Amino acid sequence: MTLLALTSGEPAGIGPDLCVQLTRHGDLPPLVIIGDPELLAARAAMLGIAFDPPRYDPDQTRPLSVLPVPLAAEVRAGELNPANAGYVLKLLDMAVSGCQRGVFDAMVTAPIHKGVINDAGLPFTGHTEYLAELTDASPVMMLATPGLRVALATTHLPLKDVSAAIDSNSLSRVIEILHRDLIQHFGIDEPHILVCGLNPHAGEGGHLGREEIDVIIPVLERYRRQGMRLDGPLPADTLFSPDRLERADAVLAMYHDQGLPVLKYLGFGKAINVTLGLPILRTSVDHGTALELAGSGKIHDGSLRAAIQAAASMRNAR
């Protein structure tokens, strides 16, 4: 039976709300929520939700249980506290360790707040990068919603640093991981991938930049000779048209805000984040901590439920 770890995320945000709302759904695989039980109980009381799951017992699989991790400081819904930054990272550490030891089949993450972790003096650029360090891997970030998957050649970088980060080796690694994991985790035998150019109009034959000519085209041609189905580099402003997307399995964007605005416009609230290239399975929600909504009862858990179902499906495919 599949057993998933669910990290409850930034304690002042909507992560705890999302976790306690899962009691309303009986169609989910067994889950272990990693977090502070008192925080979860307090948030459930604010939302008027009956929430009293048992403590996690490794010898007994239950539909929903809690693996306790105590907060470092008191939490008020919507108010960030850097004192709890270490708590947030400990949730991730425990989930990764459990997956590595085979205790959990996959991990799902509720949203965290990067800024408050950095305010605490802890260097942190995002889930993807942190999981890479914990697992000694080179992951690829991909978001997915019904009808569209978008992977990223670079992740959380300032725009001025993107071009230098895309070279033959890095792009080759991303393409290989994306191609392999579409086969292994999504059951696609011969993935068809659309590849964005970096520059406007994919460089306009070198007049708007040479990254396509010097890096992207040579890499794509090499893999096409090996039999991969790669189209591109294509201008990003016309790539996301329905006639192109209906024939493709994924899009590879060169940077974060090139591809993700389109995906989130199409599927916000039901899209998910998938970290490819890890030795463990990890999915997440497609949104942030929404501090202003914490404890309000005005949130939707569609993205979290989609992430949970996707993690179970990927585990079964693997």
N, C-alpha and C positions, 0 to 999 in steps of 0.2 A: 504494500500500500504506500502511495506517495505521501511523504511528510515534508511540509514546507516551513521554513523559518520566515517570519515576518518581523522586520525591525520597525519599531513604532515611530522613529524619526524625531524631528525637533519637538521637544515636549511642549513648547509654547504655541506650536502651530496645529494644523488640522490632522497630523498623523495619528495622535491618540483617538481623535474623533472617528477617523476612518476605521481604526482597529475595532473599536467597540461597536460600530455599526454593522460589522460583519455577523453579529449574532442574529441579524434579521434574515440571513440567507442560509438556506440549508443545502445548497447545491455546490458547495465548495469542498476541495480536498482538505484533509486534516492539516491544521495550522498550529504552529507554536508562535505566539506573539512574544517578542523579546522586548521587555520594558518594565517600568516601575508599576507594580500592581495598584498602588495607592493613587498614582496619577491616572491610570486607566479607570479606576472606580470613580474618582472625582469627576472626570470628564463625562463618564456615563451618567452620573447623577445630574450634571448640568444639562444633558441632552434628554433626560427622562427615559433612559434605556436600561433595562434590567441586564446587568453584566456581572456574572460571578463564575467565570471559568475556573477549573481546577489548576493547580500548579502543575507544570510540566513534569511528567514521569516517564523517563526513557524506557521503562518496561511496559508501558501501556499507551497505545495510540488512541487519542480522543479527537473528536471533531475540532475542538478549540481548547487550547490550554495556554498558560502564561509561564514563560521562563523569567523569573524575577531579576531585575537589575535596578538597584536603588539610585534615585536621583542624587546629585551632589548638592542641590539647592532647591528651595521652594519654587514652584512654578505658578505663574498666573497666565491664564489663556491670553495669547496675543502679545505678551511682553517677553522679549528675548532676554536671556541671562547668560553671559559668557561662562559663568561658573559651571554650567551644564554641558559645555562643549565636549569635555572628556567623556561624559555619559553617552552622548550621541555616537562618538566613535567606538565606545565599548560595545554598543549594540551591534555595530558592523563587525567588529572583531569576533564577537561570539557567534554570529551567523556564519561568517566565513569559516571559522574553526570547525563548527558543526558540520558544514558541507564537506570540508576537507577530510574529516574523520568518518564520513559516511553516516552521520547521525541524521542529517537532513538531506533531502534529495535536491533541493534548490532553495534559493533565498529570494525574497521579495522585499523591496524597501519602500517605506513611506518617505515623504519628502523631508529634506534637511535644509538648513539655512547656512550656506557657505560663509557668509559675512560674519556671523556671530562666532563661528569656529575660528576664523582668522583673528577676530577681535580678542579671543582668548590667548592669542600667541601661538596657535597651532597652525602650521602651514597646511592648507587644504584647498584644492581647486575643484573637487567634485567627487561623487561616488565612483565614477569610472576610473579616475586616476588613483584613488585610494585603494580600490580593489586590485588594481594592477600591482601596486606595491605589496599588498598582503599576499598575493598569489604568485608573484614574480612572473607576470604575464604581460603581454602587449595587446590589450583589448581594443575592440572596435565598438563604438557607440552606434546603435541603430534604434530608431523609433519606428513603430508600426501601428497602423490603424487599418480597418477593413478597406482594402483596395490600394494600399500604398505602404511600402517600406522604404525608409530613407536611412542610409548609413553615412557616416562622416569620415572623411580622410583626416581631418583634424578636429579636436573637440573644443575645450575651453581655453582658447588663445585670444589675445588681442588681435584685431584685424591686421595690424601692421606686421605681425609675426607669422601670418599664415603662409605666405609665399615661401619663406625660407624653410618652413617645416615640411613642405611637400617636395620630396626628392624621390629618386628612383627606388631606393630601398624602402622608404616609408610607404609609398603608394603601393608597391608590390606586396608588402606585408598586409596592408588593409584589403587589397583585392583577394589575396589568397584566403584570408580569414573569412571574409564575407562569402565568397564562393563556397568554401568548405562547410560553413555553418548553415547556409541555406539548404545544403544537401542533408547534413546530419540532424539539424534541429527542426527543420520545416518540411522535410520530405520532398524537396524539389530536385528532381534528378539532374536536370540540365539548366541551372539558373541563367536567366536572361537579365543582365544588369545594364542600366543606362548610366553613363558616367558624365557628370557635369564638367565643363571647362571651368577654369578658375576666373578668367577675365570676362568682361562683357563680350558677347558674341563669340565666346570661346577663343578670344585673342585676335579675331579678324585677320587671320593669316600672319600674325606676328606684329601687326600695327598697333594692337592694344595690349601687348605683352607677349613674352616668348615662353611662358611656362608650359603652354600646351605643346609647342614644337619641341622644346628641349627635354621635357620630362614626361608629360601625360601621354602623348601619342606614342613614343617609343615603348613605354610600359604596356599600353593596351595592345599594340601590335604584337609584342612578344607573347602575351597570353592568348591572343586570338590564334596565333600559330599553334598553340597547344590545345586548341579546341574550345576555349571559353567563349561564351556568347556575350561580348561586351560591345555596346554601341557608344561611340563618343570619341573625343570629348564634344559634348553638345552644349549649346547655349542654354543656360539655366532658365532664361526668361521664356523659352518656348518648349523646354523639355517636359514640363509638367502639364502637358495637354492630354486629355482623355484618350485620344487615339494612340498615343505613345505608351501611356501607362497601362492600358488594358492588355498590352502584349509583353509587359515586363514584370519581373519578379521583385526587383529592387532598384532603387536609385542610389548612386554613390555621389554625394555632394562633397565639395572640397572644404567647406567650412560650415560652422554651426548655423549661422543665420542665412545661409544660401538655401538650405533644404528644409529646415525645421518649421519656418513660418507657414509654408505650404501645407505640410503634414498636420500641423496643429490647427490650421484653419479648417482643414477637411474633417479632422476627427477629434477635436479637443473634448476631453471628458470621457473618451473611450479608447484613446491611443495609449500605448505603453512604450516603455524604454527597455531595450534588451541589450545587455552587454555581451558581445560576441568575443570569442578568442580566449575566454577564461577556462581554467580547468574545472570550474564549478559553473552552475547555472544561476543567472541572476536576471530578474526583471524588476521593473519599477513603474511608478505612475508617471504621467506626462506633465505634471504640474508641480508647483511649488508649495510652500508652507501655508500660504493664505492666512497670515496671522490675524487679519481683521475678521475672519470667519470662525476662528477657533472658539468652540463652545457655543456657537450660535444655532446649530442645527440646520444651517442653510447650505450644506455641502452635498455633493453627489459622490458616491463611491464607485461609479462605473469604471473609472480607470484602474482603481485598485483591484476590483474584481476581475477585470480583463487581464491584469498583470498576473494575478494568481492562477487563473485558468491557463494562461500562456505558459507559465512556469511548469505546470503539471503536464501540459501537452508536450513541451520540449523535453521534459524528462522521459516521457513515454517514447518519444521519437528516438531519443538517444539510446 
